[in-house]
Amino acid sequence: MKPLLYIFCLLASAVQAQDLGANSLNSQTETRRSEAKPIVKAYLPLFQDGTTADGLAVLGEEYFKISKPIQAVEIFIRALALQADHAGAMNGKAKATKNLESKNARIAKLQVMEEKAGNAQHACSRAAILFHLGYMGDALDVLKDANNRYRNNGEILALEHTLKGGIAIETMVVRAVLKDFRQNLTEKKLTAALNNLAEYHVFSLGTGNTRKLLKELTDTFPTELDSAKVKAALGV
């Protein structure tokens, strides 16, 4: 496989650089939200029935399936804290950890190779892996540094455009989720709003205002919602 093709295959969640029209963005936003449905489905029992090792093991597997090994490892660790001998969580943690370590080793190796050979493709591959892991800012920083070393390199410029397109989609997804969340609060649809909260947590990679949204939910449903269960399930 040619290096540039390999890079773009790594970026299955990003948009192609030449296709950033409004209709395309809306379509890809919906596709991204559809990809998160299995994770959202795994969150709901934890919200409603409480956090268990079994439930967290299922959740961790779903995160791993969409190539989020960092989040998967964290969730499997939480499962093992509840049940140290949980086979599913142990196996899942080992699998996700191996996957993450492999990617980190690849990143380090590519950096060394680039420093020795001065090859722009190594920088592109490193940026692609970082992007896939959720380190979007770091990925762009790698390309920014590479642009300073390899002026007007077509692969770097194309990948940078693609990454920015992917970030645009993620931003649109979060905005769409928040819009639906507020609408469901207004219409007093608790389950739908909980779905949106889970979606938001997935797409913000746990770094957004999940606590703020949970407070809005609690204020809207003061008697129907057990916020402690939701908070425990989200790990916030």
Buried (B, 14 or more C-beta within 10 A) or exposed (E): EEBBEEBBEBBEBBBBBEEBEEEBBEEBBEEBBEBBEBBBBBBBBBBBEEBBBBBBBBBBBBBBEBBBBBBBBBBBBBBBEBBEEBEBBBEBBEBBBEBBEEBEEEBEEBBEBBEEEEBBBBBBBBBBBBBBBBBBEBBBEBBEEBBEEBEEBEBBBBBBBBBBBBBBBBEBBBEBBBEBBBEBBEEEBBEBBBBBBBBBBBBBBBEBEBEEBBEBBBEBBEEEBBBEBBBBBBBE
